[in-house]
Every structure is written in structure tokens, then in C-alpha cells.
Amino acid sequence: MPAEHCGRTRARGEVRQRLLCRARRALDALEQLVGGLGTAILAVIVLIALAAAALASALGIGTFLRSAALRGLRFVADRERARLSHCGPEMIDPRPAPAGVRAAAADPSVRRELSWLITHSTFGMAVGLAGAPVPYYVVRDLTYPLYWWAVPGDASERSPEFWDVHGFADALCAPLAGLGWAVAFMGLAPAMARLQAWPGRRLLSPVPVTDLSLRVARLSATRAAALDAHATELRRIERSLHDGTQNRLVAVTVMLGATRRALARDPSGAAALLDRAQDASEQALAELREVVRGILPPVLDDRGLAGALAGLVAACAVPCRLNVDVPGRCAASVEATAYFVVAEALTNISRHSGARRAAVTVRRHRDRLLLWIGDDGDGGADETRGSGLAGIRHRVQALDGRLIVTSPPGGPTTLEAELPCGS
């Protein structure tokens, strides 16, 4: 009987976990659909501007309008690339748009962007309008029994769906429709988001020759960032050893020499010197362990990323909530970088933010490790003022990752990092 009960409990837990995963994917898809709908609205505006520029060109006027429309085309295409990079593999920006209209017409990337503009302003708009309002339908139908009596009009106009509502019993059918909307959205929303993004991923990616040159440039920049991060880390280790551990060991050596001389003259004073030497050696050992943990924290091997981050959160001076959803293990370099990012961010929160609460969320989405650290502090974080953000950015860029820091004056502050972690 206990074994059967444990089996049922485990099965219910697995079902609940799958439902949470589906709900999370549906919310991610909703974010993508709403973002795609926004870029589709921009695409419609730019498409109208291009049509107006073409009409003006036919009349022999509108040189400025043509160049402005081409800049608008590149702008909205770049916004779509940024959106697609945020929710999937990175979309590399193409080379700068040609200055002249004839050069732009002959540029393959501009022609591909124009094809995407036409597709996204029609097909992408339709998919976004079909999927984005569904959560509103869910909330409307689930809560309909609470307000159906206040809806003006006759019975046929009161119903949010297709049946007449003559009383509370009829209104209770609306939540069933809301559940149906919710189930349909959880099942179809990820596919709709992929369908909406497909033209952009196909048409906005660089042509092969341009893609190769851009990747070489990106790899060169990543290599430079990795070398800078490595040099910075070496300087930090050298400074920690020189200013901390080395000074402690020198003090231990001096006190041991003084103890040897005091043994012949004042044995009781020698005991006090030995106590001070022992304290200094223990502090040197603690600082040396701290330096070693900064190089590659052993807790990552012992407890994994989730356990290591739990230790950081527990030691944070500000109450912090942790949510980790990372099935399996990532590469050691990725886990070490994630640990460093969270540790440095929590240090900044404790020292500079004035926050009362903080939160850390880490999850894996396909081949990306996503980190989100936020607090309700004073905001105004600046990378140029020695806050540690520049070091975080260098460590993230060394792995070809991305870092977004949002910290308006008055708060809140959020730090989002994406690290490639393989398939």
C-alpha cells in the first residue's frame, strides 16, 4: 500500500510538472506572439512608407522619402532580428544598408528584407492577431459568471460566446469555454509562435558570403573579449594574493621570528605572539580558499549549479528567492560563468542597491542558459563606475553570450544574461 501511494504521488507530481512546463512554454509563446505583432505593426507602417516613396518617385519627387523608407526597412528588420535572437538562435546583423536607392535595389539582403516585410505585415500580422487575444478570451470566459448580470443588452447580446444567457446557470457554461480556450492555447501557441517567426528566420538571416564574414568578425570580437576577461581574472587573482594572502604570510613570518627571540626573554609574551601568528595564518588560509573558489568554485562539482547558487542566495545579505530549472549539467565553463554572474550581481545588490528583496531565476531553454537577477532597490547601476557590471559583461561575452542590464533611476534593477550551453 505505501508503495502504491508513493507511485500515485510520483505520477501526480510528474503530471503537475508537465502541466507547468506546458504553461511556461505557452507564456513564452504569448510573449513571442505579442512581440511579433508589434513588429508586424511596424512592418505595415514601413510598407505604407515604401509604397508612398515609390509613388513619389514615379512623380519625380520624394528623394528624402525614399532614403527614409529604406532606413525604416532596416530598422524594423533589425527589431525583428533582435526579437528572434531573444527567443532562439542569434540572428547576426547584416552589413550596413547601401546608401543609394539603386545600390539598395541590387543588394540581396535588402531584397530579402523587403520580402520579409511583405510577408510579416500580412501573414505575421494574421498569426499574431489570431493568437495574442486568446488569453483575454480565457480570462473573460472564466470570470463571466461574476459580471454577466451587469452586461447591457438582451440575452443574445450578453453571452461572450454563441449561446443565449437567460440566468446564472447559462452563465456557468462560459467558464467551460474558457477552459477550452486555455487548453487550445497551451497546445497551439508554441506552434503559432514558430510559424510567425519562420519567415524572419528564413529571410532575415544573412546571405552565405555575408554570413561567413560576419561570423569571422563576431568570433574575432569574442576572442578579444575572452582574452580581456582572462587578463582581468589574472589581475584579480594576482591582486588578491599580493594584497591579502601574501601580507598575511609575511605577518606570520615576522611574528614567528619575534616569538623565537621572545622565548629566551619573555616566555609568556611568546605565547601571545604565537596566538597572533596562528590567527594570521588562519586568515591567510581563508583568503587563499576564497581565491581558489573564485577561479573555479569546487561547490559546482560537489553540488551542481542549483546547489551552488542556493549557497550564494543563502549567504546574500538581502532576502533572495531562487528558482532554478536546469535539467542535466552544462559545460564547466558555462556553469562557472553563471556562478560568477550571480555571485557578482548579488554582491552588488548587497552593497549598492538598497534593496529589500531580490530574486534569481535560472532556466535552460533549448541550447541557451538564461539567467535573470532582479531587485527592488534604488537603480541607477552604471558599468562605468566600477560596479562589477563590466566584469560580468566581459565574462558573458567571452562565451559568446549576451547581457542586458536595465536599471533606471529609482529602480528596479534587472540583469538578464544568455549563455550558450549546447544542445
N, C-alpha and C positions, 0 to 999 in steps of 0.2 A: 504493500500500500504506500509506504513512504516513497519507494522508487517511482510508482506511477504518479504520485503527486509531484515529485521533482520533475518528471518528464513533462507533465502538463504545464507546470510553471515555466520550464525552459521553452516549451513550444509557444506559450503566450508571450514570453519575452522576445522570442525571435520574430513573431508576427508584429509585435509593437515596434521593434527595431526597423523592420521592413517598411511599416507604415510611416515612421518618422523619416526614413530615407526618401521615400516617395514624396512626402510632403516637402522636404527640403529641396528636392530636385524640382518640384513644381514651383516653389517660391523662386528658385534661381531662374527657372524658365520664364516666370512672370516678369522678373527684373529685365531679362533679355528682351522679351516682347515689348515691354514699355519703352526700353531704350531704342529698340528697332523702330517703334512707332515714332519716336522723337526724330530720329534721323530720316525717316520717311517723310515727315512733315517738312523738314529742311530740304529734302530732295525735291519735293513738289515746288517749293519756293524757288529753288535754283533752276529747276526745269522751266518754270514760267519766265525766269530772267533770261535764260538761254534762248527761249522762243522769241522774247521781246528783242534780244540782241540780234537774232537772225533777221527779224522783220526790219529792224532799224538799218541793218547792213544792206538789205535789199533796197532800201530807200536812199542809200548813200550816206547815212549818218550813224552815230552810235559807236564810235571807236572806243570811247571810255567804257560804254556799257558792255562791249564785247570783252574787254580785259577784266572788268569787274565780275562778269559772269563766269569767266574761266577761273578766276581766283575763288569764287564761290563754289565751283565744282570741286576744286582741290580741297577746299575747307571741309565740305560735307563728306567727301570721301575719306579724309583724314579722321573725321569724327567717327565714321563707321569702322575704320581700321582700329582705332583706339578701343571702341566698344567690343569688337570681336577679339582683340588681344586680351581684354579683361576677362573674357569668359571662355577662352580656349587658347590654342597655339598663337604665338605672337605673329602679327601681321607687320612686316617690315615696310616702312615708308619708302615710296619710290623716290627717284631723283627729282630735283626741283622742276616745277612745270615750266615749259618753254615760254619765252616772253611774247613772241608773236603769235598771231592767230594761225598763220599758215604752218608754222613750226608745231603748234599745238595740234592742228588737224593731222599732221603727219606722225605725231608721237603715238606709239602703240598704247602706252599707259593711259593717255588722255582718252583715246577711243574706248578703251576698256572701262574707264571711269564713267564715260557717257552712257555706255551700255548698261552699266550697273545703275546709274541714276534713273534711267527709264524703267528698268525692272523693279527697283526698290520703291520708287514713287507710286507704282501701281500694285504689283504683286506683294511687295513687303508691307505696304500700307494695308492691303486687304487682310493679310495674315495677322498683323498687329491689331486691327480693328475687330477681328474675329476672336482673338484670344485675350487681349488685355481687359475687356469689360467683364469677363466671366466671374472673377472674384466679387464684383459688385452684385451680379445676379445671385451668387451664393449667399452673401450677407442679406440681400433684400428678401429672398425667399425664406431663409431660416428665421428671420425676425418678423415676418409678415403677420403672424398671429398677434403680435404685440401692438400693431398700429393699424390693422385692416379697417377697424371701425372709424378711423379718422380720415380715411381716403375719400375724397369727394366723388360724386357721380353715382350712377346706378350700379347694380350688381355686376353687370358685364364689364364695366369700366374699372371696378375695384380690383379685380384679380390681376396679379402680376404675370399670370400665365394665360392659358386658353380656356379655363373653366369659369363658370359663374360662382360668385361667393354670396350666399344668402345668409350665412351665420358663421358662428365660431367653428363649427365642425367642418365647414367647407374651407375656412382659412387654415385649418390644421393640415390640409393637403399640401400647402405651399412649401413647408419645410422638407417634405419628401422630394419635391422638385429641386430644392436647394442642395440636398444630399446628392441627387443625381448630377447636378452641375459640378459639384465638388469632385465626385468620382471621375467624371469625364475629363475635368481639367487636370487632375493628377495623372491620368493616363495619357492624355494627348498633348499637354503643354510642352514637355521636353521635345517631342517630335515637331511641334509647330515652331518652337524656337530654332531648332536646327534647320527647318525648311526656310524660315525667314532669313537666316544667316547664310544659307548656301550660295546665293548669287554673289554676295560680298566676298566670301572666301574664294570663290572661283574667279571673279573678275577683278578684284582689288589687289590680289597678290601680284608682285612684280613679274614682268616677263623674265624668262630664264637668264639672259645675259645680265640684266639689271639686278636680278635677284642674287646672282653669284657675286657681283661686285659689292652689293650692299652687305652681303653676309661676310665678305672678307673685311670690309670696313668695320662691321659690328664686332667681329672676332678680334680685330686689332684693338678696338676700344676696350673690349672685355679683358684682353690680355694686359693692357696698360692698367686697368682698374685692379686686376689681380696682383700685379707687381706692386702697385701703390699700397694695396691692403696688406700685402706680405711685408713690405718695408715698414709700414706703420705698426704692424704687430711686432716686428723685431725691435723697433724703437721702444714700444711699450714694455716688452719683456726686459730689455736692457735697462730701462729706467727703473722698473720695479726692483730688479736685482741690485742695481747700483745704489739707489736711494733708500731701499728698505733692508733687504736681506744682508747685503754687504756691510752696511753700517752696523747692523745688529751683531754680526760676527766679529767685526773689528772691536766693538764694545766688549764682547765676551772675551776676546784675546787680551784686551787691556786689563779687564777685571781679573782674569786668571793670573796675569803677571803680578798685579798688585796683591793678590791673595798669596802667591808664593813668597813675596817679600814680607807680608804681614804675618806669616806663620811663625817666623822666628821672633818677632817683636810683640805681636798682639793676637794670640790665637782666637780670642772672642770676636775681634773685628774681622778676622779672616772668614769666619762662618757667615757673617752678614754679606761680605763680598761674594762668597760662593752662592748665597741665595740670589743676589742680584744677577750674577752670571747665569744661573740656571733660568731665571725669568727671561733674560735677554735671549738665551738660546732657544727657549720655547717660542718666544715671539718670532724669532728668525725662522724657525721651522714652520710656524703657522703661515708666515708670509710666503715662504717658499712653496708650500702646498697651494696657496692661493694663486701663485704664478703658474704652477703646473695645471691647476684646474682651468685657468684662462687659456692655456694652449689647446688642450683637448679634454674637456671635463670627463673624468672617469665614470661619473654617475650615468653618462649616456650609455656606456657599455653595461653597467650593472642594472639599471632600471629602465632603460629606453627613454625615448623623447618625452613621453607622457609623464613618467616618474620624475625625470629631471626637471621638467617645467613645474611639476607640483611642488618640488622642493624650493624653486625660485619664488613661486607665488606664496608659499607658506612663510618664507623669510622676508617678504615685502613689508615695509612699514605701513603701507596703505592697504586697507582691506581690498582683496582682489579675488575675482571669480574666474575660474579656469574651465574651459571647455575644449577638450582635445578629441578629435575624431580622425585618427590616422591609422588605418588598418595596415599592419605589417611594419617593416622598417624601411627607412630611406637610406641613401648613401651616408657614410660617416661625415663627409664634408657638409652635406645639406643639414643634417641634424645638428652639427656643431655650429653652423651659421645661424640656424633657427634659435638655438640655445643662446648664442651671443646676442641676437637681436632682442629677444625677450628680456634677457638679463640687463642689457644696457637701457632698454625702454623702461623697465621697472625701476632702475636706479634713477633715471631722470624724473620719473613720476614721484619717487620718494623725496628727492632733493629739491626739485624746482617747481613742481606743478601746483602745489597747494591743494591737491585733490583729496576728496573724501572717499571716493570709490574708484576702482579700476577693474578692467576686465581683459582677459586674454582668450582669444579663440584661435585654435589651430585645427585645420582640417585639410584633407587631401582631396583634390578634385582632378581626376584623370592623372595627368603627368605633372601636376603643379602642387606644391605645398603652399597653402595660403595661411598667412598669419595676420591677425587683427589685434591690436593693442589699443585700448582707449581709456580715457579718464575724464572726470568731470571737473578738472582743475581750471586754472586761470588762462591757459592757452598761450599764444604768442611764442611758441617754440621756433627757434631760428638756428639753422645749420651753421651760420657764420659766427655764432657766439660761443663756440666751444661746448655745445650741449651734448656732444656724443653722436648727434644725428649724422654728421659727415662720416664718422667711422662706420656707422650702421650702413649707410648708403654704399660705401666702398666695399664692405663685406658682401652685401647683396649683389652688387654689380659684378663682383669677381666671379660669381656663379651664373652670370647672365640672367640675373633676376631683376625684379622691378620693385621700387619703393615709392609709396605715395604718403606724404605727410600732410595732414590737414590740421591746422592749429590757429584758428582766428583769435584775435584778442578777446579775452573773456571766456574762451573755451567753447566746447570741449576740444580735446586733442585726440586725434586718431592716427594711427600708424598702420599702414597696410603694406605687406611685403608678399611677393610671389617668388618662389624658388622652384626651378625645375628639378624634379626628383625622379625622372624616368618613368617608364610605363609599368 
